[in-house]
């Protein structure tokens, strides 16, 4: 089995055509024709992750966030990205990233998040135009089997995502039944969630002034952390690769790449 075989399967699940215009998903470093010894799955590519891959004998790293997001004009080892590239080249480790294409894919990242919090009748929040028949796009929306009070819902989100804290807008006093969500920094989808009459919009990262946009809507806004919201992407990739390639050695990285720490 070659790197290109794994990439082909990943891109049938999450086609690169689904990625947002700003993104840089796909093969970041490495040669498609190399035989795969094993795949290490991570959210972010860091020096610790690359060391884990090298010492563990995994010559393919599959990440969610792209290692190379902006253009590199030189590779001299002056920052983390360049040092990871140098390590990958030196040890013949391929790096592949499935980012917004995996976010937007049917059954992708946001469907995984919905499953974690027990949503039913899950559908795409903002469908993408094109030949996807409404099955691909940004965010998802669904219903809880039983309505919850806002405090109960927020406490449960803190537990489900092991969040250091959960930031939220002013409580509305309404019960939470219809939940809209999108992992990462996705507050731009707030108007869509309001139009679809969600009781809460759950996301990973919200800017200060974006909290004002929910006032007067009757909807709760909840922020659980960027890493926390997308951490289960590794599980999604693991399940897909194990089912697609039963003989492939696949492992979830043991490195916690969350750069945000909390003073408890």
Secondary structure, 3 states (H helix, E strand, C coil): CEHHHHHHHHHHHCCHHHCCCCCCCEEEECCCCCECCCEEEECCCCHHHHHHHHHHCCCEEEECCCCCCCCCCCCCCCCHHHHHHHHHHHCCCEEEECCHHHHHCCCCHHHHHHHHCCEEEEEEEEECCCCCCCCCEEEEEEEEEEEECHHHHHHHHHHHCCCCCCEECCCCCCCEEEEEEECCCCHHHHHHHHHCCCCEEEECCCCHHHHHHHCCCCCEEEECCHHHHHCCHHHHHHHHHHHHCCCCCEEECCCCCCCCCCCC
